[in-house]
Amino acid sequence: MSNPEAPPKPDFMTRAKTDGVPVARLIGFEPKEIGDGRAKVTLAAGPQHANPMGTLHGGVLCDIADAAMGLAFASTLGPEESFTTIELKINFFRPVWQARLRAEGIVVQRGRTIGYVECTITDEGDRLVAKATSTCMVLRGQKATGR
């Protein structure tokens, strides 16, 4: 239930472009170039993102891939639509310790309700670090309220 006294939140695209996404601040990634079914997210990966083995935690790669794919898909939505991710898969190809990473999401197929999105994560040397895919579901009406 929404609070009628609360000021309206800016739309998610505005939040994404103006540092209004809490998880982006927490992890340290930055959304870039969002539009037309495409989005880029960058991350300066370092020791603060390490797993117990000392390499970049795979969940951080999932986060930046999910962000890039979600923003790409979100850029295809109409004014009364929202969405949710219903499936995400990732493959890891090389370990990362410290690097400037770029996650590039692209909508491959956008239907009325279901969309398929892919993401490539590369390092500053343009080496492939990981690839991810996701399936997104468009939400409308009551299902989109408050999202």
C-alpha positions in Angstrom: 0.0 0.0 0.0 1.4 3.4 -0.9 1.7 6.3 1.4 -0.6 9.1 0.0 1.5 11.8 1.8 4.9 10.6 0.4 6.1 12.6 -2.6 6.1 10.6 -5.9 9.4 8.7 -6.6 11.2 9.6 -9.8 10.9 6.9 -12.4 13.5 4.2 -12.4 15.4 5.5 -15.4 15.8 8.9 -13.7 17.0 7.1 -10.5 19.4 5.0 -12.5 21.0 8.0 -14.2 21.2 10.1 -11.0 22.9 7.8 -8.5 19.4 6.9 -7.1 19.9 3.1 -7.0 21.0 1.9 -3.5 22.6 -1.3 -4.7 24.7 0.6 -7.3 26.1 2.8 -4.5 26.7 -0.2 -2.2 28.7 -2.2 -4.8 30.1 0.8 -6.6 28.9 0.3 -10.2 27.8 3.1 -12.5 25.0 2.8 -15.1 26.0 4.3 -18.5 24.4 4.7 -22.0 20.9 3.5 -21.3 18.4 3.4 -24.1 17.0 1.6 -27.1 17.2 -1.9 -25.5 20.9 -1.4 -24.5 22.7 -0.4 -21.4 26.3 -0.4 -20.1 27.4 -0.6 -16.4 30.9 -0.1 -15.3 32.7 -1.2 -12.1 36.1 -0.6 -10.7 36.6 -4.0 -9.1 39.0 -4.2 -6.2 39.8 -5.9 -2.9 36.5 -4.8 -1.4 34.7 -7.1 -3.8 36.8 -10.2 -3.1 35.6 -13.7 -2.1 37.5 -15.8 0.4 39.9 -16.9 -2.3 40.9 -13.3 -3.0 39.2 -13.0 -6.5 36.2 -11.0 -7.4 33.0 -12.6 -5.9 30.8 -14.1 -8.6 27.8 -12.4 -7.1 29.3 -9.0 -7.9 29.5 -10.1 -11.5 25.9 -11.2 -11.3 24.9 -7.9 -9.9 26.5 -5.8 -12.7 25.2 -8.2 -15.4 21.7 -8.1 -13.8 21.9 -4.3 -13.7 23.0 -3.9 -17.3 20.3 -6.4 -18.6 17.6 -4.8 -16.4 18.4 -1.3 -17.5 18.5 -2.4 -21.1 15.1 -4.1 -20.8 13.7 -1.2 -18.8 14.5 1.1 -21.6 11.9 -0.7 -23.8 9.0 -0.2 -21.3 6.0 2.0 -21.8 4.9 4.6 -19.2 2.5 2.3 -17.4 4.8 -0.8 -17.5 7.3 -2.2 -15.1 9.1 -5.6 -15.1 10.7 -8.3 -13.1 13.5 -10.7 -13.8 12.2 -14.3 -13.8 15.5 -16.1 -14.7 19.2 -15.3 -14.7 22.1 -17.4 -15.8 25.8 -16.5 -15.8 29.0 -18.2 -17.0 32.4 -17.2 -15.6 35.5 -17.3 -17.9 38.4 -15.7 -16.1 39.2 -14.7 -12.6 39.4 -11.0 -11.7 41.4 -9.4 -8.9 41.4 -5.8 -9.7 40.0 -4.4 -13.0 37.8 -1.9 -14.7 34.8 -4.0 -15.8 32.2 -3.2 -18.4 28.9 -5.0 -18.5 26.9 -4.5 -21.7 23.3 -5.6 -21.8 21.2 -5.9 -25.0 17.6 -6.9 -25.5 17.6 -9.8 -28.0 13.8 -10.4 -28.0 11.0 -8.2 -26.6 7.6 -9.7 -26.7 4.4 -8.2 -25.2 5.0 -10.0 -21.9 8.4 -11.8 -22.0 11.8 -10.6 -23.1 15.2 -12.2 -23.5 18.3 -10.2 -22.6 22.1 -11.0 -23.0 25.1 -9.4 -21.3 28.8 -9.5 -22.0 31.3 -8.5 -19.2 34.8 -7.5 -20.3 37.8 -6.0 -18.6 39.8 -3.0 -19.6 41.8 -5.2 -22.0 38.6 -6.2 -23.7 39.0 -9.7 -22.4 35.8 -11.7 -21.9 35.2 -12.2 -18.1 31.7 -13.5 -18.1 28.4 -13.8 -20.1 25.0 -13.8 -18.7 21.4 -14.1 -19.9 18.1 -13.3 -18.3 14.4 -13.6 -19.0 12.2 -10.6 -18.0 8.5 -10.4 -17.6 6.6 -7.1 -18.3 4.2 -6.1 -15.5 1.1 -3.9 -16.1 -1.8 -2.5 -14.1 -2.0 -3.6 -10.5 1.1 -5.9 -10.9 3.2 -2.9 -11.8 2.0 -0.6 -9.0 4.7 0.4 -6.6 7.6 -1.1 -8.6 
